[in-house]
């Protein structure tokens, strides 16, 4: 079985827990691949920005649900502090 390519962001690589969600949910994966690398970067950073494992699990699940609902970026989050205004690291 070949594992499908899952795109990353401009600064962040897609973490394993998000990869697992996308591998188990083709609709969420299709939405993920449809957003821009900068938008993917925002989701990844949003998931990785929390400290507690249970909060991270909630962020991963919410990312799946929100992407499937058509949202292209995390709501109510100021954005990734790890990139320049140009979108590059």
N, C-alpha and C positions, 0 to 999 in steps of 0.2 A: 504494500500500500504506500503510495506517495503522499507526503504531507504537502498540502497546498502552500504556496507562498503567501505570507501575511505581511503586508507592508508596514513600515515603521513611520515615525515622525521625522522631523528635520533635525532634532537634537537627540531625542530619546528613541531607544529600541523598544519594540513591543515586548512587554514582560510576559513571562510564562503563563501567569494566571489569566491574562487577557487572551493570549493565544489559545489556551484551552477552551475558553468560552466561545471564541470564534470558530474553532474546529468542531465544537458540538452544536453550533447554531448557524447553518448556512445563510439564513436571512441576515443575521447580525454581521456575518463576515462580508456579505455583499454590500451592506451599508457602509462598513468600515472601509472597504476598498473604493467606495464611491466618493468619500470625502477627501479633501486635500491633505498633503503631508503636514501642513501647518495645523490643520484641525486635528489630525491624528496625534500630533505632538501635544496638543492641549489636553486631549483625553488621557494620554499616557501620563503626563505630568500630574494631572488631577488625581489619577489613581495612585500614583507614587507619592503624592504629597502628604498623605495621612500617616499617622504614627502607629495606630493600633491595628492589629491584624483583622479584627472583626469589622472595623470601619473600612478597611481596604476591600474586604469581601463585599461589603455593601456598595462601594464605589464601582467595583467590577460588575456587579449585577445591574446596578443602575446604568452604567455605560451601555450594557447590552440592551436594556429596556428602552433607554432614551434614543439610541441609534435606530432601533427598530421602529420607534415612534416618529422617526424623521428628524430628530434633533441632530445638528451637525457639530455642535460644540457643547461643552459642559455649561450648564446654566449657573449664573450667579457666582462666577469664579473669575478673578482678575487676570488670569492667564499665566503662561509659563514664564517664570523669572529666569530661566536658564538660557534664553535666546535673546539675541539683539533685536532691535525693532525691525530689522530687515528680514528676520526669520531665520537667520543663520546663527550658529553657536558663537 
